[in-house]
Amino acid sequence: MIKQKITWNRRQSCQILTDYSTAVMNCQDTLEMCAREMEFKSILFSLCYFHAVVSERRKFGPQGWNRKYPFNTGDLTISVSVLYNYLEANSKVPWEDLRYLFGEIMYGGHITDDWDRRLCRTYLEEYMNPLMVCLCAFDDCLVHRTALLCVDIALIK
């Protein structure tokens, strides 16, 4: 029983890393062109984490999603493009707009069940919010909430 749990965690962390590397490979030019690189990288990581979570939930049948949804890397790739466009067009990160676009259109476009849609919105509210990127008072560095997720993933390996 414990071995199955450990195996599942390793598989999920690999999925996150695979999604992240795929997204970075597909948008390498975008990553270098973005004027707000720190915000872009933080939100990109959260977006990949979100994608891995919604993709992995399919494996649990009705306990994961009420219906089967065809989430794929195309959803992630298009979401990265939308993220870049919104960050370039706005002076502040449009959190509400991004959550709506990802949760109701990009991924939510596949979702037909109301409870599943609610769950998707809840994930995005947790993973994508203004607390994700905050200024650190010492050393003028940026502290990322997503760095905590990286530590968790590294510990799972």
Secondary structure as GFF3:
##gff-version 3
##sequence-region A 1 157
A	DSSP	alpha_helix	2	26	.	.	.	ID=ss1
A	DSSP	alpha_helix	28	33	.	.	.	ID=ss2
A	DSSP	alpha_helix	37	56	.	.	.	ID=ss3
A	DSSP	three_ten_helix	57	63	.	.	.	ID=ss4
A	DSSP	alpha_helix	73	89	.	.	.	ID=ss5
A	DSSP	alpha_helix	95	100	.	.	.	ID=ss6
A	DSSP	pi_helix	101	106	.	.	.	ID=ss7
A	DSSP	alpha_helix	114	127	.	.	.	ID=ss8
A	DSSP	three_ten_helix	130	132	.	.	.	ID=ss9
A	DSSP	beta_strand	133	135	.	.	.	ID=ss10
A	DSSP	beta_strand	142	144	.	.	.	ID=ss11
A	DSSP	alpha_helix	146	156	.	.	.	ID=ss12
###
